Amino acid sequence: MDTVGVNYLRKNLTTFLRKVEKGESIVITSRGHEVALLVPPKKKMEKARRILEELRKTAFVGDVISPVTGDWEFRIGCKINKRLFQEVLCRHRD
């Protein structure tokens, strides 16, 4: 979240409005004290939240660091073929 003084905001208003259009919030200060918060319209924020909620229903987050080829080694020490694991996982989701 950016913080900007009133005078600087006035001189660069279009720049900060573009940031807010993209979803950023901006704290406005006067003489070092926070006086206002410039935020995007709720419609866009609510729409983004609804989209995220829908994604949470179907998204699967796994190990994004390990290479996708070869076998995986689990903490208990056993190995499993990644392709087989992915196939089983896909079948289980449906």
C-alpha positions in Angstrom: 0.0 0.0 0.0 1.5 3.3 -1.1 1.5 6.4 1.2 1.4 9.8 -0.4 1.2 13.4 0.7 -1.8 15.6 -0.4 0.4 18.0 -2.4 2.2 15.2 -4.2 -1.1 13.4 -4.9 -2.6 16.6 -6.4 0.4 16.9 -8.8 0.2 13.2 -9.8 -3.4 12.4 -9.4 -3.8 10.5 -12.7 -0.9 8.2 -11.8 -2.4 7.3 -8.4 -5.9 6.9 -9.9 -4.5 4.3 -12.3 -3.0 2.4 -9.4 -6.3 2.4 -7.6 -8.0 1.2 -10.8 -5.7 -1.8 -10.8 -6.8 -2.6 -7.2 -4.2 -0.9 -5.1 -5.1 1.2 -2.0 -3.3 4.4 -1.2 -2.9 6.1 2.2 -3.1 9.9 1.9 -1.3 12.0 4.5 -1.2 15.7 5.4 1.7 17.0 7.4 2.7 13.4 8.2 -0.7 12.3 9.5 -3.0 9.9 7.8 -6.1 11.7 6.7 -7.7 9.4 4.1 -7.6 6.1 2.3 -8.1 5.9 -1.5 -9.4 2.5 -2.4 -10.9 0.8 -5.5 -14.7 0.6 -5.8 -16.2 -2.3 -3.8 -17.7 -3.7 -7.0 -14.3 -4.7 -8.4 -13.1 -6.0 -5.0 -16.2 -8.0 -4.5 -16.0 -9.5 -8.0 -12.3 -10.4 -7.4 -13.3 -12.1 -4.1 -16.0 -14.1 -5.8 -13.6 -15.3 -8.4 -11.1 -16.3 -5.8 -13.8 -18.2 -3.8 -14.7 -20.1 -7.0 -11.1 -20.9 -7.7 -10.7 -22.2 -4.1 -13.3 -24.8 -4.8 -11.4 -26.5 -7.6 -7.8 -25.4 -7.2 -5.1 -27.7 -6.0 -1.8 -26.4 -4.7 1.0 -28.9 -4.5 4.7 -28.9 -4.5 5.7 -26.1 -6.9 9.4 -26.4 -6.4 10.2 -30.0 -7.3 10.8 -31.0 -10.9 7.9 -32.5 -12.8 9.9 -35.5 -14.1 11.1 -38.6 -12.3 9.8 -40.0 -9.0 8.7 -38.1 -5.9 10.1 -39.0 -2.5 7.8 -38.5 0.4 8.9 -37.7 3.9 8.3 -41.2 5.0 10.9 -42.3 2.5 8.8 -44.1 -0.1 8.8 -43.2 -3.7 5.9 -42.9 -6.2 5.8 -42.2 -9.8 4.6 -38.6 -10.4 2.5 -39.5 -13.5 0.7 -42.3 -11.7 0.1 -40.0 -8.7 -1.3 -37.3 -11.0 -3.6 -39.8 -12.7 -4.9 -41.1 -9.4 -5.4 -37.6 -8.1 -7.4 -36.6 -11.2 -9.6 -39.6 -10.9 -10.2 -38.9 -7.3 -11.3 -35.3 -7.9 -14.0 -36.3 -10.4 
